[in-house]
Amino acid sequence: MLAVPSSFYLYNRSESYMPTRTNFTRNPRLSAISGMEDYPGTPLDQKGLFMNEEFVFWPKLGDLIKWQTTRNPWKEEKKNDTRRLEVTRHASLTEIPGNSLLWLGHATFLITLANKRILIDPVLDSPSPLMKRYSELSLATGQLTGLDYILISHDHRDHCDEDSIRLLARQNPEAVWLCGLSLDKLLEKWTGSRRIQAAGWYQQYNTPGVQVSYLPTRHWSRRGLTDTNATLWGAFMIQAAGKKIYFGGDSGYGSHLKKVRELYGEVDYYLAGIGAFAPRWFMGPSHMHPEEAARASNDLQPKNLLPMHFGTFDLSDEPLLEPARLIGQLKENNAFGSRLVLPEVGEIVRL
């Protein structure tokens, strides 16, 4: 009888695995947001791994291989496309006014609100040799000091970069780090900080000066070969100075957008992922096409829709700036009612 390699056995088990909800969890040290006091907690599957509230999903290597071996209809256009994001540069953080927002590329945002500096999903360079950066930072990394809160939405490398996090920890030893359940262990290892809070969905962090909550998305997590869905993924709601900013994180389309509207009312800014959408059969469970982002905006009904997650890293089949072209076209066709804000990287958006 021929021996079956253990890696092949694990591959087959992973390909056939289907999560089933069996339990719930939360951080007992954090409170539930208003209106969700009876929420049972973030769902766990039969292995104790995190799972989506709806659209049960398990990433399969076979689908990845199918995508990589399928013809890309945008291949020639991408090859000849030289369009890149415009960048507004700043010499110092002192140039950034209060109550403002800066998109720093991909899903990285610097928000100054109620005299607090908040940095979201900091990826300050190429997170791996396989992920070239196509947009420059508008600030020198050495200028990113005096940060009050650093938020990490999930563990994927284009959102959670070890080198960036270690650098920021050295430059901001007093910063408070906010993340999803179980990701705090990795952040503690990289930062050496004890100022880390890990929340379950619909929980509120202890953040003096601002109110920050962690909310569901339709996504997944993994950094290695054996840690799929071992840490939680999600979105952030940031409230202060009479403003509400919803950072939608990485997410496929789902009913969680309508729930945000029910819980928070009108949001001032919806920071919405619109890139890494092609091919849709493969990317749909994880990322929204601009058409779905427009639909999500109609569900959420924010005052402003500010797209992200495009133009900085080449993660999918579409050209780098195709998502921005499509969302602009959708706005021209009145596909969504919110004001469309498409800033340059580093352009100051006053809140």
KELUM-600225 format. One line per field, with one value per residue (C-alpha): residue number from 1; residue in one letter; x, y, z. Coordinates in nm, 3 decimals. Example, Ala and Ser with C-alpha at 12.3 -4.5 7.8 and 13.67 -1.06 7.14 Angstrom:
// KELUM-600225
num: 1:2
residu: A:S
east: 1.230:1.367
north: -0.450:-0.106
up: 0.780:0.714
This chain:
// KELUM-600225
num: 1:2:3:4:5:6:7:8:9:10:11:12:13:14:15:16:17:18:19:20:21:22:23:24:25:26:27:28:29:30:31:32:33:34:35:36:37:38:39:40:41:42:43:44:45:46:47:48:49:50:51:52:53:54:55:56:57:58:59:60:61:62:63:64:65:66:67:68:69:70:71:72:73:74:75:76:77:78:79:80:81:82:83:84:85:86:87:88:89:90:91:92:93:94:95:96:97:98:99:100:101:102:103:104:105:106:107:108:109:110:111:112:113:114:115:116:117:118:119:120:121:122:123:124:125:126:127:128:129:130:131:132:133:134:135:136:137:138:139:140:141:142:143:144:145:146:147:148:149:150:151:152:153:154:155:156:157:158:159:160:161:162:163:164:165:166:167:168:169:170:171:172:173:174:175:176:177:178:179:180:181:182:183:184:185:186:187:188:189:190:191:192:193:194:195:196:197:198:199:200:201:202:203:204:205:206:207:208:209:210:211:212:213:214:215:216:217:218:219:220:221:222:223:224:225:226:227:228:229:230:231:232:233:234:235:236:237:238:239:240:241:242:243:244:245:246:247:248:249:250:251:252:253:254:255:256:257:258:259:260:261:262:263:264:265:266:267:268:269:270:271:272:273:274:275:276:277:278:279:280:281:282:283:284:285:286:287:288:289:290:291:292:293:294:295:296:297:298:299:300:301:302:303:304:305:306:307:308:309:310:311:312:313:314:315:316:317:318:319:320:321:322:323:324:325:326:327:328:329:330:331:332:333:334:335:336:337:338:339:340:341:342:343:344:345:346:347:348:349:350:351
residu: M:L:A:V:P:S:S:F:Y:L:Y:N:R:S:E:S:Y:M:P:T:R:T:N:F:T:R:N:P:R:L:S:A:I:S:G:M:E:D:Y:P:G:T:P:L:D:Q:K:G:L:F:M:N:E:E:F:V:F:W:P:K:L:G:D:L:I:K:W:Q:T:T:R:N:P:W:K:E:E:K:K:N:D:T:R:R:L:E:V:T:R:H:A:S:L:T:E:I:P:G:N:S:L:L:W:L:G:H:A:T:F:L:I:T:L:A:N:K:R:I:L:I:D:P:V:L:D:S:P:S:P:L:M:K:R:Y:S:E:L:S:L:A:T:G:Q:L:T:G:L:D:Y:I:L:I:S:H:D:H:R:D:H:C:D:E:D:S:I:R:L:L:A:R:Q:N:P:E:A:V:W:L:C:G:L:S:L:D:K:L:L:E:K:W:T:G:S:R:R:I:Q:A:A:G:W:Y:Q:Q:Y:N:T:P:G:V:Q:V:S:Y:L:P:T:R:H:W:S:R:R:G:L:T:D:T:N:A:T:L:W:G:A:F:M:I:Q:A:A:G:K:K:I:Y:F:G:G:D:S:G:Y:G:S:H:L:K:K:V:R:E:L:Y:G:E:V:D:Y:Y:L:A:G:I:G:A:F:A:P:R:W:F:M:G:P:S:H:M:H:P:E:E:A:A:R:A:S:N:D:L:Q:P:K:N:L:L:P:M:H:F:G:T:F:D:L:S:D:E:P:L:L:E:P:A:R:L:I:G:Q:L:K:E:N:N:A:F:G:S:R:L:V:L:P:E:V:G:E:I:V:R:L
east: 0.000:0.142:0.203:0.006:0.211:0.074:0.061:-0.163:-0.386:-0.413:-0.484:-0.775:-0.916:-0.896:-1.060:-1.359:-1.397:-1.722:-1.759:-2.069:-2.170:-2.137:-2.050:-2.002:-1.734:-1.660:-1.415:-1.572:-1.375:-1.543:-1.906:-2.155:-2.253:-2.592:-2.869:-2.666:-2.665:-2.843:-2.605:-2.477:-2.124:-1.896:-1.973:-1.727:-1.726:-1.676:-1.299:-1.331:-1.239:-1.409:-1.671:-1.897:-2.246:-2.383:-2.234:-2.033:-1.691:-1.372:-1.084:-0.976:-0.639:-0.813:-0.996:-0.669:-0.505:-0.806:-0.781:-0.406:-0.436:-0.736:-0.687:-0.706:-0.914:-0.741:-0.388:-0.288:-0.461:-0.280:0.050:0.014:-0.159:0.073:-0.191:-0.097:-0.247:-0.158:0.013:-0.002:0.311:0.352:0.678:0.539:0.234:0.211:0.069:-0.231:-0.521:-0.758:-1.080:-0.936:-0.873:-0.583:-0.586:-0.230:-0.291:-0.471:-0.654:-0.427:-0.588:-0.468:-0.763:-0.731:-1.047:-1.121:-0.746:-0.672:-0.455:-0.585:-0.402:-0.585:-0.427:-0.076:0.116:0.399:0.598:0.573:0.458:0.631:0.859:0.552:0.351:0.508:0.388:0.263:0.183:0.422:0.350:0.263:0.455:0.797:0.749:0.955:0.682:0.425:0.465:0.229:-0.038:-0.309:-0.477:-0.360:-0.635:-0.575:-0.884:-0.752:-0.436:-0.393:-0.054:-0.186:-0.353:-0.132:0.237:0.498:0.768:0.524:0.382:0.724:0.832:0.518:0.549:0.901:0.788:0.462:0.521:0.210:-0.026:-0.326:-0.369:-0.721:-0.792:-1.021:-1.022:-0.702:-0.503:-0.379:-0.137:0.047:0.045:0.183:0.468:0.556:0.500:0.585:0.292:0.042:-0.189:-0.377:-0.752:-0.911:-1.286:-1.552:-1.818:-2.052:-1.821:-1.692:-1.329:-1.221:-1.090:-1.102:-1.160:-1.323:-1.568:-1.447:-1.647:-1.569:-1.827:-1.874:-1.755:-1.781:-1.423:-1.169:-0.817:-0.488:-0.114:0.033:-0.068:-0.242:-0.400:-0.707:-0.973:-0.776:-0.803:-1.105:-1.166:-1.393:-1.475:-1.448:-1.692:-1.519:-1.723:-1.611:-1.666:-2.014:-1.875:-1.924:-1.664:-1.725:-1.414:-1.565:-1.250:-1.216:-1.560:-1.783:-2.137:-2.378:-2.659:-2.417:-2.426:-2.797:-2.733:-2.481:-2.749:-2.998:-2.754:-2.585:-2.818:-2.655:-2.279:-2.063:-1.801:-1.808:-1.453:-1.536:-1.320:-1.377:-1.066:-0.928:-1.262:-1.164:-1.243:-1.569:-1.635:-1.313:-1.297:-1.668:-1.673:-1.394:-1.408:-1.674:-1.691:-1.769:-2.126:-2.158:-1.996:-2.262:-2.530:-2.369:-2.369:-2.741:-2.790:-2.580:-2.681:-2.371:-2.325:-1.994:-1.855:-1.474:-1.334:-1.017:-0.838:-0.724:-0.425:-0.148:-0.103:-0.174:-0.386:-0.625:-0.699:-0.828:-0.596:-0.488:-0.718:-1.008:-1.207:-1.191:-1.306:-1.599:-1.715:-1.698:-1.907:-2.160:-2.192:-2.247:-2.526:-2.685:-2.629:-2.591:-2.695:-2.396:-2.142:-1.838:-1.503:-1.198:-0.897:-0.535:-0.314:-0.232:-0.488:-0.645:-1.016:-1.175:-1.439
north: 0.000:0.338:0.598:0.919:1.230:1.418:1.742:1.578:1.443:1.787:1.944:1.709:1.765:2.140:2.129:1.937:2.129:2.316:2.530:2.470:2.711:2.543:2.814:3.188:3.401:3.756:3.952:3.957:4.271:4.476:4.584:4.533:4.830:4.986:4.778:4.456:4.362:4.034:3.936:3.585:3.663:3.607:3.266:2.976:2.658:2.296:2.348:2.664:2.879:3.207:3.214:3.462:3.537:3.455:3.321:3.040:3.038:2.836:2.934:2.644:2.593:2.437:2.763:2.957:2.721:2.751:3.132:3.136:2.899:3.074:3.337:3.695:3.906:4.221:4.086:4.305:4.613:4.571:4.523:4.853:5.051:5.312:5.500:5.545:5.716:6.081:6.163:6.479:6.491:6.637:6.722:6.676:6.573:6.935:7.010:6.789:6.983:6.854:6.676:6.549:6.225:6.118:5.812:5.677:5.412:5.075:5.047:5.273:5.586:5.856:6.016:6.317:6.355:6.515:6.577:6.206:6.057:5.727:5.507:5.220:4.912:5.057:4.901:5.144:4.955:4.634:4.368:4.091:4.049:3.925:4.241:4.542:4.883:5.111:5.426:5.624:5.731:6.097:6.113:5.983:5.688:5.868:6.132:5.880:5.957:6.074:5.825:5.755:5.451:5.203:4.981:4.648:4.509:4.156:3.955:3.952:4.087:4.381:4.503:4.363:4.410:4.301:4.553:4.845:4.739:4.693:5.037:5.207:5.033:5.173:5.522:5.515:5.325:5.478:5.397:5.170:4.889:4.774:4.450:4.148:3.845:3.636:3.881:4.044:3.754:3.832:4.207:4.156:3.951:4.220:4.531:4.420:4.639:4.565:4.832:4.596:4.537:4.255:4.276:4.045:4.168:4.434:4.514:4.856:4.924:5.125:5.431:5.763:6.060:5.864:5.577:5.281:4.964:4.641:4.516:4.215:4.184:3.903:3.785:3.538:3.530:3.350:3.427:3.076:2.732:2.611:2.917:2.977:3.173:3.146:3.524:3.746:3.993:4.297:4.663:4.969:5.243:5.557:5.828:6.162:6.535:6.469:6.256:5.889:5.717:5.358:5.175:4.880:4.666:4.383:4.245:4.081:4.218:4.119:4.223:4.361:4.697:4.744:4.651:4.936:5.179:5.036:5.068:5.400:5.597:5.828:5.785:6.074:5.867:5.511:5.398:5.123:4.862:4.857:4.680:4.328:4.220:4.016:3.746:3.793:3.420:3.399:3.739:3.791:3.616:3.847:4.179:4.394:4.495:4.868:4.769:4.593:4.886:5.111:4.871:4.868:5.249:5.246:5.010:5.221:5.561:5.752:6.119:6.039:5.729:5.723:5.424:5.239:4.906:4.983:5.134:5.044:4.667:4.438:4.171:4.061:4.060:4.414:4.710:4.913:5.210:5.029:5.025:5.406:5.443:5.209:5.374:5.714:5.580:5.436:5.774:5.946:5.694:5.771:5.417:5.546:5.862:5.938:6.202:6.033:6.141:6.025:6.197:6.168:5.966:6.209:6.469:6.629:6.551:6.776:6.600
up: 0.000:-0.106:0.164:0.125:0.205:0.507:0.309:0.050:0.326:0.489:0.150:0.086:0.436:0.388:0.045:0.178:0.505:0.564:0.879:1.092:1.365:1.704:1.955:2.016:2.179:2.289:2.502:2.851:2.938:2.665:2.650:2.371:2.160:2.224:2.070:2.061:2.428:2.348:2.064:2.149:2.030:1.734:1.579:1.602:1.395:1.501:1.526:1.734:1.432:1.344:1.070:0.893:1.018:0.671:0.347:0.504:0.336:0.352:0.117:-0.103:-0.270:-0.568:-0.639:-0.614:-0.865:-1.097:-1.085:-1.149:-1.445:-1.605:-1.878:-1.754:-2.000:-1.868:-1.915:-2.212:-2.073:-1.742:-1.920:-2.107:-1.832:-1.680:-1.477:-1.113:-0.810:-0.760:-0.430:-0.217:-0.002:0.345:0.518:0.866:1.065:1.176:0.830:0.901:1.055:1.319:1.220:0.895:0.712:0.489:0.268:0.265:0.000:-0.010:0.326:0.533:0.678:0.916:1.093:1.324:1.528:1.866:1.913:1.869:1.595:1.464:1.211:1.039:0.877:0.840:0.552:0.491:0.227:0.025:0.272:0.075:-0.229:-0.418:-0.344:-0.514:-0.397:-0.676:-0.474:-0.257:0.098:0.140:0.470:0.567:0.801:1.066:1.086:1.211:1.579:1.852:1.747:2.003:1.845:1.582:1.439:1.260:1.086:1.017:0.966:0.587:0.490:0.289:0.613:0.887:0.800:1.054:0.958:0.964:1.300:1.459:1.333:1.462:1.799:1.842:1.745:1.944:2.270:2.430:2.143:2.207:1.955:1.857:1.672:1.648:1.876:1.888:1.675:1.996:2.050:1.726:1.790:2.140:1.996:1.741:1.953:2.305:2.408:2.684:2.543:2.310:2.303:2.103:2.041:1.911:1.669:1.803:2.093:2.194:2.288:2.591:2.409:2.596:2.368:2.086:2.056:1.850:1.785:1.600:1.352:1.121:0.763:0.511:0.489:0.638:0.782:0.727:0.734:0.699:0.583:0.898:1.063:0.845:1.040:1.365:1.415:1.365:1.082:1.088:1.037:1.263:1.354:1.483:1.653:1.797:1.756:1.617:1.330:1.240:1.021:0.912:0.793:0.607:0.603:0.355:0.281:0.030:0.004:0.280:0.507:0.767:0.584:0.651:1.014:1.045:0.930:1.181:1.469:1.396:1.174:0.919:0.884:0.765:0.579:0.452:0.369:0.123:-0.046:-0.422:-0.556:-0.592:-0.738:-1.047:-1.123:-0.939:-0.893:-0.688:-0.521:-0.450:-0.110:0.011:-0.177:-0.338:-0.703:-0.740:-0.832:-0.497:-0.317:-0.473:-0.351:-0.006:-0.006:-0.080:0.216:0.451:0.307:0.424:0.346:0.172:0.002:0.001:-0.193:-0.092:-0.151:-0.505:-0.684:-0.438:-0.469:-0.766:-0.599:-0.874:-1.246:-1.302:-1.380:-1.078:-1.132:-1.296:-0.968:-0.946:-1.307:-1.246:-0.923:-1.095:-1.382:-1.139:-0.969:-1.304:-1.370:-1.030:-0.905:-0.548:-0.370:-0.147:-0.242:-0.401:-0.256:-0.454:-0.296:-0.399:-0.166:0.113:0.015:0.323:0.354:0.613:0.820
